[in-house]
Amino acid sequence: MKKIVSVLIIIFIVFAISGCGGERKGKLSVNSVPEGADVYIDNVFKGKTPLVLTLPYGEYELLVKKAGYDSKKAKVVLNKDESFKIVLSKPGAFDVALDIRDDGHYPKPSPFAVYIDGCFTEQVTPCVLKGVTPGKHTIKLVSLNRIYEKKFDLESNVEFALRDFKALEFPVPYYADLEDYSGRYAKPMTDIVFENNKPYIGACCSSAAFSYSGIFTGETVNLKGYIRKGSNLKGFDIVFPSGKKVHINTTEKNGVKVFSKKVTFDEVGKYSGFSVLYRAIPLSPGKTVEDLFGAYPVKQICDAVAIPENSEQTIRLFVTDGNGIPVINKPIGKYGLKTDGNGIVTLKVKGKCGFEGLTVNGEKTGVRIYGYLLGWVYHSTVLDLKDTDVKYVNGDVYIPKSQVLGYFSEEDIEKTKTINGKTYANLDTLKSGSGASVIITNDKIKFLKMCDMVP
């Protein structure tokens, strides 16, 4: 009987303790850069990063180590779920300070997202990049409307100012056709920068010409970036065309909100403020801007389909998903069209100079044909050789310089000749690539000029 009573007392004590909550535990998440580092808690090996441990509340000594890198220690006071991201440095690593401020040469720059060697650092200027390994590196500073780059060989601790960076041409993929999030979520307006050249920023200024997200249907994108200081935005949803939502949480890091999540954009159409469409490849005999006018500083314009002004062109597109797989007998997300059994869709495109630009299947589209594919309008003038003051000198064709200047600048005219007191331009040496070109046939001279289509 005494034995039974003793057992009951023990059971009662256990339940009493359980009823009061028992031993409280929390989750400790440990990540490292690079991954695969050994994690020790109070000198006891627990596994490799990334690692999630469930531990009783209390104080612990965290040790993270990896061969070829300096070990890192941290004191952990666990009284709730905690997350640690440990950046390991190789021996002899240095610090790179980015003191980006108003130095009298540049007017009060806004914060820049900091990328090093193509990876977002989760830092926003001004900041210090700690533990950067010796050797060659490239830092990019990215903001809503500016990008700067610095290539350097790191041999010691160093500090850079904005004047040390080279301004880059603003690349097309950094534009996105998002709605202004300031009215929906937070004020002042926030800008969000994604990794992998897949941006998520408020449309601005003259970005209308390039207002596609750059994301192709079926593509998985690492959404990793920051939200500008002053925003109250704690998270945001990406809403798919079907209504499905993917929530992106933000966390506080160095005074700004950062986020990271991989998302597969597996639906074609309009998302929450931006479009995700298929990849479209124009089929011959369509001519590109580069075909007619030579290389252009912006690659997207080089690849644009050249559309003669005031005429209708039939353009056939071969359509694939983001992974290059042909899209067969499916809607393309625009114009109410779908591909045929070969993955081809046919569009009717009209063009005229000016900001209205293109009309595709009766819909005004600015300068965009579909997704990332632009159309660029050009006008032309045809001169009949028999009605033109043409001079032939040593096999070269010359016409009055005044007729050329309507299309080419002085710098484009490499060779001239004065004949009977009149200046003639050598048509064979005119420079292309400046938005103008010339085509000479047996009986005609045709001047082509790209339209100015972006305000």
Secondary structure as UniProt FT lines:
FT   HELIX           2..19
FT   TURN            20..21
FT   STRAND          25..33
FT   STRAND          38..41
FT   TURN            42..43
FT   STRAND          44..48
FT   STRAND          51..56
FT   STRAND          58..65
FT   TURN            67..68
FT   STRAND          72..78
FT   STRAND          82..87
FT   TURN            91..92
FT   STRAND          94..98
FT   STRAND          113..116
FT   TURN            117..118
FT   STRAND          119..124
FT   STRAND          127..132
FT   STRAND          135..142
FT   STRAND          147..154
FT   STRAND          158..160
FT   HELIX           162..164
FT   STRAND          166..167
FT   HELIX           172..174
FT   HELIX           181..183
FT   TURN            184..185
FT   TURN            196..197
FT   TURN            205..206
FT   HELIX           207..210
FT   TURN            217..218
FT   STRAND          219..227
FT   TURN            229..230
FT   STRAND          235..239
FT   TURN            241..242
FT   STRAND          245..249
FT   STRAND          251..253
FT   TURN            254..255
FT   STRAND          256..265
FT   STRAND          269..270
FT   STRAND          275..277
FT   STRAND          279..282
FT   TURN            284..285
FT   HELIX           289..293
FT   HELIX           299..302
FT   STRAND          305..308
FT   TURN            309..310
FT   STRAND          312..320
FT   TURN            322..323
FT   TURN            335..336
FT   TURN            341..342
FT   STRAND          344..351
FT   TURN            355..356
FT   STRAND          357..360
FT   TURN            361..362
FT   STRAND          363..366
FT   STRAND          368..370
FT   TURN            371..372
FT   STRAND          373..384
FT   HELIX           385..387
FT   STRAND          391..393
FT   TURN            394..395
FT   STRAND          396..400
FT   HELIX           401..404
FT   TURN            405..407
FT   HELIX           410..412
FT   STRAND          416..419
FT   TURN            420..421
FT   STRAND          422..426
FT   HELIX           427..429
FT   STRAND          436..440
FT   STRAND          444..450
//
